[in-house]
Amino acid sequence: MGQLHYPPNQIPANVDPPGLRCIQITIPDDDEWEQLLYSVIYRQLAMVWTNWQRTGDRTGADLNIRWRQALRTWKHCDNGPVPLGTLVEFNAMDNLIQVICDDSGKCILQYRCDVCSPWQTAANITDLQTNPSGGGNQPAPGGGSSTDCVTIYCNQEYTIPIPVTTGDKIEITSATGKWSDQFARWLCIDGNLFFIDCTGVGGASGASGDPLPSANHLSAIVRFSTGYYALYPGASLIVPSGVSNEQPTILANKPTVNSGSGWIDICWKVTNNAIKTWCHNLDFTLAPYGFVSDPREGYTAAWTPGIGWLNTSGSGHKTEVKFTSGTAFTITKIEWVCSDTNASPADASAGWYFPVPTQFPGAQIDPTMTGPNSGSGSGHVTNTLMAYAQQSDNGGTIVLVSARISGVGFDPFAAYPTC
């Protein structure tokens, strides 16, 4: 005998009756008989949307939900609780696991531990909060960004797995779909009515009891430890003050998180607006790293592999080099190391110059020496960096051996070894 095919359930004329009706039925006093009755009703009316006449919209899925809500009121006439496990003994697991799909083929998996418990929606991989300590893979400072597309359900929250800090930017770059906390009223992610599509037809309003009363009811909002903030598509949220290394949580603006139906597909973008910092270790025994000889005081220099920048002017008193960039850069710290083949280490020193328009070829600015062979300075914006190594006895050979340079923003040494 071939498989029997039953006609789909007809869509009732009133798909959203406002009231409730209590019906009593008497069955033989046996747990298995009760299981069979519950199973037949559940399979035919509350299990999958394909049991209903096709209408080209979500009506079948919505009727499944309404019948499941009705079946959750299942109780005995003495008002006593249904014994746990009674209905679980049904051989199949259709009453514990279900898949709900819409007409576009998007499906969600739901489960419950017994038939008297509410359905729980299984999370997607992208719904899971990763790195709860705030140690996620952040985009690079200075405008680096991270993007993803996910599904956000009305009765759930979604945590972006990218920690953000004050000044960073969060955007919803696209959003499609609808959700509702009232059976006959579907809204878009900005709180406007869903009418064929999200076209901003109006109907948006605030609601008392919402986490963010100043934002539209059921619009998307973001939660931090500092509170709730609106997040409308087409606009951006600059992370407010007081937020440090937190993962943003997106949810619908309504009083109760685990309520409502429907979902919205969104694409989000997080931009790291922290100032980019950089640091480079330049070992001049290996390469010149963009520096050239700068004999502004008559002391020429030559780069020699395995040695570094050394004096070639004959007097041996000073070695002078410079680095020039087409874009201005900001130095926060410099440390130079030099060597002297003749004088004692205390007689060798290093420093730098920054060009000053009123002085030629340059003026020494704020060289704070931290030791006989190194120096540091901070907070200078320049296009050209001039460096030197010097000695006082004119004996031996003075060499500029290495530099450790740190800065913020544009990095003119980006091609060279980092710290």
C-alpha positions as CSV (number, residue, x, y, z in Angstrom):
1,M,0.0,0.0,0.0
2,G,1.4,3.4,-0.9
3,Q,1.8,6.3,1.5
4,L,-1.5,8.1,2.2
5,H,-1.6,11.8,1.5
6,Y,-4.0,13.9,3.5
7,P,-5.3,17.3,2.3
8,P,-3.8,20.2,4.2
9,N,-5.8,21.9,7.0
10,Q,-7.9,24.7,5.7
11,I,-7.0,28.2,6.9
12,P,-9.8,29.5,9.1
13,A,-11.5,32.7,8.1
14,N,-10.5,34.3,11.4
15,V,-6.7,33.6,11.8
16,D,-6.5,35.7,15.0
17,P,-9.6,35.2,17.3
18,P,-9.4,37.7,20.2
19,G,-10.9,35.5,22.9
20,L,-10.3,32.0,24.3
21,R,-12.7,29.0,24.5
22,C,-12.5,26.2,27.0
23,I,-13.5,22.7,25.8
24,Q,-13.9,19.6,28.0
25,I,-13.5,16.1,26.7
26,T,-13.7,12.8,28.6
27,I,-11.4,10.0,27.5
28,P,-10.6,6.6,29.0
29,D,-8.5,6.9,32.1
30,D,-5.2,5.8,30.7
31,D,-1.9,7.6,30.1
32,E,-1.4,6.1,26.6
33,W,-4.9,7.2,25.5
34,E,-4.0,10.8,26.6
35,Q,-0.7,10.6,24.7
36,L,-2.5,9.5,21.5
37,L,-5.0,12.4,21.7
38,Y,-2.3,15.0,22.4
39,S,-0.1,13.5,19.6
40,V,-2.9,13.7,17.0
41,I,-3.8,17.3,17.8
42,Y,-0.2,18.3,17.9
43,R,0.8,16.6,14.7
44,Q,-2.1,18.0,12.7
45,L,-2.3,21.5,14.0
46,A,0.8,22.6,15.8
47,M,3.8,20.7,14.4
48,V,4.8,22.2,11.0
49,W,3.4,24.9,8.7
50,T,3.3,22.5,5.7
51,N,0.2,20.9,7.3
52,W,-1.7,24.0,6.5
53,Q,-3.1,25.3,3.2
54,R,-0.5,27.3,1.4
55,T,-1.1,31.0,1.4
56,G,2.3,32.4,0.3
57,D,2.9,34.1,3.7
58,R,3.6,33.1,7.3
59,T,-0.1,32.3,8.2
60,G,0.6,28.6,8.5
61,A,3.5,29.1,10.8
62,D,1.6,31.6,12.9
63,L,-1.3,29.1,13.2
64,N,1.2,26.5,14.4
65,I,2.4,28.9,17.1
66,R,-1.2,29.7,18.2
67,W,-2.1,26.0,18.5
68,R,1.1,25.3,20.5
69,Q,0.1,28.1,22.8
70,A,-3.3,26.5,23.2
71,L,-1.8,23.0,23.9
72,R,0.3,24.5,26.6
73,T,-2.9,25.0,28.6
74,W,-3.5,21.2,28.5
75,K,-4.6,20.1,32.0
76,H,-6.8,17.6,33.8
77,C,-10.4,18.5,34.8
78,D,-9.4,18.4,38.5
79,N,-7.0,21.3,37.7
80,G,-4.2,19.1,38.8
81,P,-0.8,19.2,36.9
82,V,-0.1,16.8,34.1
83,P,2.4,14.3,35.5
84,L,5.8,15.0,34.1
85,G,7.0,12.2,31.8
86,T,3.5,11.0,31.0
87,L,3.5,12.5,27.5
88,V,7.2,12.1,27.1
89,E,6.9,8.3,26.7
90,F,5.5,8.7,23.2
91,N,7.8,6.6,20.9
92,A,8.5,9.5,18.5
93,M,10.2,12.7,19.6
94,D,8.0,15.1,17.5
95,N,6.6,16.5,20.7
96,L,10.1,17.4,22.0
97,I,11.8,18.6,18.9
98,Q,10.4,20.6,16.0
99,V,11.6,22.5,13.0
100,I,9.7,25.6,11.8
101,C,10.3,27.0,8.3
102,D,8.9,29.9,6.5
103,D,8.1,30.2,2.8
104,S,11.6,31.3,1.9
105,G,13.1,28.1,3.4
106,K,14.6,29.7,6.6
107,C,14.2,27.3,9.4
108,I,14.7,27.3,13.2
109,L,15.1,24.2,15.4
110,Q,13.3,24.2,18.8
111,Y,13.3,21.7,21.7
112,R,11.9,21.1,25.1
113,C,12.5,18.6,27.9
114,D,8.8,17.7,28.3
115,V,5.6,18.6,26.6
116,C,4.5,20.9,29.4
117,S,7.6,23.1,29.0
118,P,7.9,26.1,26.7
119,W,9.8,25.6,23.4
120,Q,13.4,26.7,23.4
121,T,15.0,27.9,20.1
122,A,18.4,26.3,19.5
123,A,21.1,28.9,18.9
124,N,23.1,29.2,15.7
125,I,26.9,29.2,15.9
126,T,26.8,33.0,15.3
127,D,24.4,33.5,18.1
128,L,26.8,32.1,20.7
129,Q,28.8,34.6,22.8
130,T,32.4,33.9,22.3
131,N,35.3,35.3,24.3
132,P,33.1,36.5,27.2
133,S,36.2,38.0,28.9
134,G,36.4,40.6,26.0
135,G,39.4,38.9,24.3
136,G,37.8,38.5,20.9
137,N,39.6,39.3,17.7
138,Q,39.3,43.1,17.4
139,P,39.8,44.9,14.1
140,A,42.9,47.0,13.9
141,P,42.9,50.4,15.5
142,G,42.7,53.5,13.4
143,G,39.6,52.4,11.3
144,G,39.9,48.7,11.0
145,S,36.4,47.0,10.8
146,S,34.8,43.6,11.2
147,T,31.5,42.6,9.6
148,D,29.1,39.7,9.7
149,C,25.4,38.8,8.8
150,V,23.2,37.0,11.4
151,T,19.6,36.3,12.2
152,I,18.2,38.0,15.3
153,Y,15.0,36.5,16.8
154,C,12.4,38.6,18.5
155,N,12.5,36.4,21.6
156,Q,16.3,36.3,21.9
157,E,19.4,38.5,22.2
158,Y,22.4,38.5,19.9
159,T,25.9,39.3,21.2
160,I,28.4,40.6,18.7
161,P,31.7,38.7,19.4
162,I,33.8,41.8,19.0
163,P,34.8,43.8,22.1
164,V,34.4,47.5,21.7
165,T,35.4,50.6,23.6
166,T,34.3,54.2,23.9
167,G,34.6,55.9,20.5
168,D,34.2,52.8,18.4
169,K,31.3,52.6,15.9
170,I,28.6,50.0,15.4
171,E,26.3,50.0,12.3
172,I,23.5,47.9,10.9
173,T,24.3,48.0,7.2
174,S,21.3,46.0,6.1
175,A,18.2,44.4,7.6
176,T,15.3,42.4,6.2
177,G,12.4,40.6,7.9
178,K,9.8,41.4,10.6
179,W,9.0,40.6,14.2
180,S,6.1,41.0,16.5
181,D,5.0,40.9,20.1
182,Q,1.3,41.1,19.1
183,F,-0.1,38.4,16.8
184,A,-1.6,40.7,14.2
185,R,1.0,43.6,14.3
186,W,4.3,43.0,12.6
187,L,7.1,45.6,12.8
188,C,10.4,46.3,11.1
189,I,13.8,46.7,12.8
190,D,13.2,50.5,13.1
191,G,9.8,50.1,14.7
192,N,7.8,51.0,11.6
193,L,4.9,48.8,10.4
194,F,5.8,46.0,8.1
195,F,3.6,46.5,5.0
196,I,4.7,44.2,2.1
197,D,8.2,45.3,3.0
198,C,10.0,47.6,5.4
199,T,9.4,50.9,3.5
200,G,9.0,53.3,6.5
201,V,5.3,53.5,6.2
202,G,5.0,54.8,9.7
203,G,3.3,53.4,12.8
204,A,6.4,53.7,15.0
205,S,5.9,54.7,18.5
206,G,7.4,54.3,22.0
207,A,6.0,52.1,24.7
208,S,6.0,52.2,28.4
209,G,8.1,49.5,30.0
210,D,10.6,49.3,27.1
211,P,14.2,49.2,28.1
212,L,14.8,52.4,26.0
213,P,11.5,54.4,26.1
214,S,13.0,57.1,23.9
215,A,13.4,54.6,21.0
216,N,10.6,53.1,19.0
217,H,8.9,50.0,20.3
218,L,10.5,46.8,18.9
219,S,13.3,48.7,17.2
220,A,16.8,47.4,17.5
221,I,18.7,48.6,20.6
222,V,22.2,47.8,22.0
223,R,22.9,47.0,25.6
224,F,26.2,47.8,27.5
225,S,26.9,47.9,31.2
226,T,26.2,51.7,30.9
227,G,22.7,51.2,29.6
228,Y,20.6,50.9,26.4
229,Y,21.2,52.8,23.1
230,A,19.2,53.0,19.8
231,L,20.7,51.3,16.7
232,Y,18.7,52.2,13.6
233,P,19.7,50.9,10.1
234,G,21.3,53.7,8.1
235,A,22.7,55.4,11.2
236,S,25.6,54.5,13.4
237,L,26.1,54.3,17.1
238,I,29.3,55.7,18.5
239,V,30.1,53.7,21.6
240,P,29.4,56.0,24.6
241,S,31.8,56.9,27.4
242,G,32.3,54.4,30.2
243,V,32.4,51.3,27.8
244,S,35.7,49.5,27.8
245,N,36.3,46.2,26.0
246,E,32.7,45.1,26.1
247,Q,30.8,42.9,23.7
248,P,27.6,44.7,22.4
249,T,24.3,42.9,22.8
250,I,21.6,43.6,20.2
251,L,17.9,43.0,21.1
252,A,14.4,44.2,20.3
253,N,13.2,47.2,22.4
254,K,10.4,45.5,24.5
255,P,9.9,44.8,28.2
256,T,10.5,41.0,28.1
257,V,13.4,39.5,26.2
258,N,12.0,36.0,25.8
259,S,8.7,37.0,24.2
260,G,7.5,37.7,20.7
261,S,7.8,36.0,17.4
262,G,9.5,36.5,14.0
263,W,13.1,37.3,13.1
264,I,15.2,39.8,11.2
265,D,18.3,39.1,9.1
266,I,20.9,41.8,9.7
267,C,24.4,42.6,8.6
268,W,26.5,44.5,11.2
269,K,29.8,46.4,11.1
270,V,32.1,47.3,14.0
271,T,34.8,49.9,13.4
272,N,37.7,50.3,15.8
273,N,38.3,54.0,16.1
274,A,41.1,53.8,18.6
275,I,44.2,55.7,17.6
276,K,46.6,53.4,15.9
277,T,49.9,52.9,17.8
278,W,53.1,51.5,16.3
279,C,56.6,50.6,17.3
280,H,59.6,49.5,15.3
281,N,63.0,48.1,16.1
282,L,65.5,49.2,13.5
283,D,68.8,47.3,13.6
284,F,71.1,49.3,11.4
285,T,73.6,46.4,11.2
286,L,71.0,44.7,8.9
287,A,69.6,47.5,6.8
288,P,69.5,51.4,6.5
289,Y,65.6,51.4,6.8
290,G,65.1,54.5,4.7
291,F,67.7,56.7,6.4
292,V,70.3,58.5,4.4
293,S,73.4,60.5,5.1
294,D,72.8,64.1,6.4
295,P,76.1,66.0,6.6
296,R,74.5,69.3,7.7
297,E,77.4,69.9,10.0
298,G,80.0,68.4,7.6
299,Y,80.0,64.9,9.0
300,T,79.2,62.4,6.3
301,A,77.9,58.9,7.0
302,A,77.8,55.6,5.2
303,W,75.7,52.5,5.9
304,T,77.8,49.4,6.2
305,P,76.3,45.9,6.5
306,G,77.1,44.3,9.9
307,I,78.2,47.6,11.4
308,G,75.5,50.3,10.9
309,W,75.7,54.0,10.1
310,L,79.3,55.1,10.6
311,N,81.2,58.4,10.2
312,T,83.2,58.7,6.9
313,S,84.2,62.4,7.1
314,G,87.7,61.7,8.5
315,S,87.4,63.5,11.8
316,G,85.3,60.7,13.3
317,H,83.5,63.2,15.7
318,K,79.9,62.7,14.6
319,T,77.7,60.5,12.4
320,E,74.6,62.3,11.0
321,V,71.6,60.7,9.1
322,K,68.0,61.6,8.4
323,F,64.6,59.9,7.5
324,T,62.0,61.8,5.4
325,S,58.4,60.9,4.8
326,G,55.9,62.4,2.4
327,T,53.2,62.3,5.2
328,A,53.7,63.9,8.6
329,F,53.9,61.4,11.5
330,T,53.8,61.6,15.2
331,I,56.6,60.2,17.4
332,T,55.9,59.4,21.0
333,K,59.2,57.9,21.9
334,I,62.7,57.3,20.4
335,E,65.6,55.4,21.7
336,W,69.0,55.3,19.9
337,V,72.0,53.1,20.5
338,C,75.5,54.0,19.3
339,S,79.0,52.6,19.7
340,D,82.5,54.1,19.7
341,T,85.5,51.9,18.7
342,N,88.0,54.1,20.6
343,A,86.4,56.2,23.4
344,S,84.9,54.8,26.5
345,P,81.2,54.1,26.4
346,A,80.5,57.2,28.6
347,D,82.0,59.3,25.8
348,A,79.5,58.2,23.2
349,S,76.0,59.5,22.9
350,A,73.1,59.7,20.5
351,G,70.3,62.2,19.8
352,W,68.1,63.7,17.1
353,Y,66.9,66.9,15.4
354,F,63.6,68.0,14.0
355,P,63.6,70.7,11.2
356,V,62.5,74.1,12.3
357,P,61.6,76.5,9.4
358,T,63.4,79.5,11.0
359,Q,66.6,77.6,11.5
360,F,68.7,75.8,9.0
361,P,69.6,73.0,8.7
362,G,67.7,72.1,12.0
363,A,67.5,72.6,15.7
364,Q,67.8,70.1,18.4
365,I,64.5,69.8,20.3
366,D,64.0,68.1,23.7
367,P,66.5,65.3,23.6
368,T,66.2,63.6,27.0
369,M,69.1,61.3,27.3
370,T,68.4,58.2,29.3
371,G,71.9,56.7,29.3
372,P,75.3,57.1,27.7
373,N,74.4,55.2,24.6
374,S,70.7,56.0,24.2
375,G,68.2,58.8,24.2
376,S,64.4,59.3,24.1
377,G,61.9,62.0,23.3
378,S,58.1,62.3,22.8
379,G,55.2,64.1,21.3
380,H,56.7,65.5,18.1
381,V,54.8,65.8,14.7
382,T,57.2,65.9,11.8
383,N,58.0,65.0,8.2
384,T,61.7,64.6,8.7
385,L,63.7,63.0,11.5
386,M,67.4,63.7,11.9
387,A,69.6,61.5,14.0
388,Y,73.2,61.6,15.1
389,A,75.8,59.7,17.1
390,Q,78.7,61.6,18.5
391,Q,81.9,61.5,20.7
392,S,84.1,64.1,22.2
393,D,87.6,62.9,21.6
394,N,87.6,62.5,17.8
395,G,89.2,59.2,18.1
396,G,88.0,55.8,16.8
397,T,84.8,55.4,14.8
398,I,81.4,56.5,16.0
399,V,78.5,54.3,14.8
400,L,74.7,54.6,15.0
401,V,73.8,51.0,15.7
402,S,70.0,50.9,16.2
403,A,66.8,52.8,16.9
404,R,63.6,51.9,18.6
405,I,60.9,54.4,17.4
406,S,57.3,54.5,18.7
407,G,54.4,56.7,17.5
408,V,50.6,57.0,16.8
409,G,48.5,57.4,13.7
410,F,50.3,57.2,10.3
411,D,53.2,54.8,10.4
412,P,56.1,55.8,8.1
413,F,58.1,52.7,9.1
414,A,55.2,50.2,8.4
415,A,57.4,48.1,6.1
416,Y,60.1,47.6,8.7
417,P,60.5,45.2,11.7
418,T,58.1,45.9,14.6
419,C,58.9,45.9,18.3
